[in-house]
Structures are given as structure tokens and as C-alpha cells.
Amino acid sequence: MRVLKVVQAYYPFQEKGGPVVKVRALARGLARRGHEVTVLTADLGLRALQGSNTEVERCEWGWRSKQDGVEAIYLSTLGHYRALTLNPRVIGFCRASLGRFDLVHFYGLYDLLGPAVSYFCRRQNVPYVVEPMGMYRPIDRSFRLKLLWHRSIGNTFWRNAAEIVATSEMEQQELLADGVPPAKLVVRYNGIDPDSFTSLPRRGGFRAKWHIPPEEPLILFLSRLIPRKGADILIEAFARACPEAGRLVIAGPEGEPGYRAYLEKCAKESGVEARVLFTGAVYDEEKKALLADADLFALPSRYENFANAAAEAMACGIPVVITDACGIRSLVEGRAGLVIPAEKGALADALGKLIHDKGLYARLKEGCHRAADQLSWDRLSEQMEGYYAEVLATSHGAH
């Protein structure tokens, strides 16, 4: 198959969150299975990243790279508003190149790139798949703009998809409730690369760097710093569960201007300012060192269509505490962690239970790897390959 994946942000822009990791992993997995994969995305500042691990060359549409069998086209960007970018060269790309693909897979909503490419898909009879990544129901800022998107360019884009991919059973039920035809809807989890976590650094390196005593419990929050993720609840729950000892590490890029300052204020008002550490974004080896030293992972998100960071923690053998608003809950509950309401009292109780109940902690730690085994990108790439084949079979039968 010749597959085009369209996404607003792609590697090396890891600060844009989980979608960057997801699309890259699925693209590589499909390439290993013998498929021709191209990723079409926006240039979010490649010039500033010259000399990084991504080697790029100029092309007609902007920049081009080729890594691990996957071609990436970074369209020149004329302007942007938040995550929305203006990429006029997408028109030339679609006219010249779209016809060589068998199928297109769109990731995310609320951009201009997806609807533009889908317009040419419909004109050229190229079937496409949409993966909303938890975005179909607006849950963060810009509600009016998102509603306008749905009522204008988004409606045709969404309605004409051959298949809709939900990343959890929770999202599947939401999409069914919102009227997505059951025949169009499939479920494929987000995944992890197990090999990335089989050789973690020796325990103690991160603690030594940040002067954290080896005997103190280290609770990890690893995600973008935005209100929906619930780091504010976690700080208050940490103060209650660990009044005298323990460290809370809040790692991740600031996704909302001024939100880190707000969280720091929360830590100060809760009396735990000295024991809450803000590291900023952590990637690659620095991230592995942090995971090697963490005892618990907590993500009290108010909504999370999956929870990639929780999956990575499980792969490292770290029991997790998540809310019942996280899509990964079906893999976690009773096996690799605790699932609770998004409320600070329940969170404080869960943290305290895992810190003090050694038997429970050992049982959940043992279950982490078994739960994570279901999330191999190789397995999920094979599943996605099957879904693509179904789309193509239906499409060819319709013509």
C-alpha cells in the first residue's frame, strides 16, 4: 500500500505532544511491513532545529526528510494561530502527488491542512481515514472557533471519511453517542515501543542530579502543562498524601502560557513548594533517567482519550494512578494501577495507599509489563494495516 499520513505536527517537534510520537511510530511500523509511507505536515520551525537528529533537504513544497523508510514533507508555513497553520503549498502538492497514494490517514481536527487535503481526496476518489485523537468534542479553549470549524469545512471533511479511528473504548462510545455510524468506527489503541524501555539507565541518576534522597518516594507527572491534565489537583493531593516526605516531579512543556507559574503558586500555597520539582520538557535519555527513578506515576486528567505517558510508565514497571476520564483505564484498573475520580481526596487516598501498602504496590508493579505488552507498536501497525485493507476493499467495491 501507498499511504499518506497528514498531521499538523510531526517529529522533531516533540513538544507538540503525543500525536508526534504516535504518527511516527505507526509510519515506521507500516514501512517495516513493506508499505510506502509519506507524512505530510507543517514546517513549525525546522530552520531553528538545524543540526538536530532530523536531516532535511529543500524540496518544491518546503522541506523533505527520509528516515527509517518514511518520507516526511514539511510544507512551508506562511503564518499560524496557536496550532493552526497556513500552508498554501498544500494545493500544489495535492495536484501533483495525491493521486499516487492508495489511501490517506488524517490525525486530529481543527486545522486547515486536513480539510484541504480531503477536498482533493474527494475530487480524485482517494479514500481517507480520520483519527480525531479525542478532539471531536471540544474540551479546551476556543469553543466558538471549533464549533465554527465543525459547521463549515469540518463537516464535509468528517462526514466523508471512509473510516473513523477511536483510540479507546471510551472515545468509541462518545463517537457513537455523537452519531458516528457503527460501521465506520474502529478502535486502535495508542502504543509504545517496548524496546525503548528494556534498557533504562541505572536507578539514581536523576535523583542525584536533582538532589533527591534515594529513600524518598518519587511521584511523577509527565505531560503537557495545561489545565485539563490536572496537575493542580495532583499538587494538593500530594500535600495531603505526603505531608513530610516525598517528591513530586512535574515534567513537561508548558502548553498554556502562564500555567506553570500558576502551578508553582499552587505548590507554594499547599506548603510543598520545596518538594515539587518542575523540570520542563524531558525527552530521550533524560526522560528514561526520570522514569528509572520514579516510584509512582500520576495523571489526574479531567479528560484524556488515551494517556500515552501512563502507557510508557507501565512499560517501565511503574504503577500508575489515573482518573476514570482516561481512555487507558480498561488496561490499568486492577492490573497496573488504580483508577479514581478526578478529585483530590480520592487522588490523595490512592497515592497514600500505593506508598504504604507494599503488597498492593508489588502486585500492581508485576502487572505493569503484562498490560503494556498489549500496546506494542508492531502489533498496532499490523492492526492498522488490516483496517486500511478493509477501507480499500470497500472503496474498490464501490467503484
Secondary structure as UniProt FT lines:
FT   STRAND          2..7
FT   TURN            11..12
FT   HELIX           14..16
FT   HELIX           18..32
FT   TURN            33..34
FT   STRAND          36..42
FT   HELIX           46..49
FT   TURN            50..51
FT   STRAND          57..59
FT   TURN            60..61
FT   STRAND          62..67
FT   TURN            68..69
FT   STRAND          70..75
FT   STRAND          79..81
FT   TURN            82..83
FT   STRAND          84..86
FT   TURN            88..89
FT   HELIX           90..97
FT   HELIX           98..100
FT   STRAND          103..107
FT   HELIX           113..123
FT   TURN            124..125
FT   STRAND          128..131
FT   TURN            133..134
FT   HELIX           143..149
FT   HELIX           150..154
FT   HELIX           155..159
FT   STRAND          163..166
FT   HELIX           169..177
FT   TURN            178..179
FT   HELIX           182..184
FT   STRAND          185..187
FT   HELIX           194..197
FT   TURN            203..204
FT   HELIX           205..210
FT   TURN            214..215
FT   STRAND          218..222
FT   HELIX           227..229
FT   HELIX           231..241
FT   STRAND          247..251
FT   TURN            257..258
FT   HELIX           259..269
FT   TURN            270..271
FT   HELIX           273..275
FT   STRAND          276..280
FT   HELIX           284..293
FT   STRAND          296..299
FT   HELIX           308..315
FT   TURN            316..317
FT   STRAND          320..323
FT   TURN            324..325
FT   TURN            327..328
FT   HELIX           329..332
FT   TURN            334..336
FT   STRAND          337..340
FT   HELIX           344..356
FT   HELIX           358..372
FT   HELIX           373..375
FT   HELIX           377..398
//
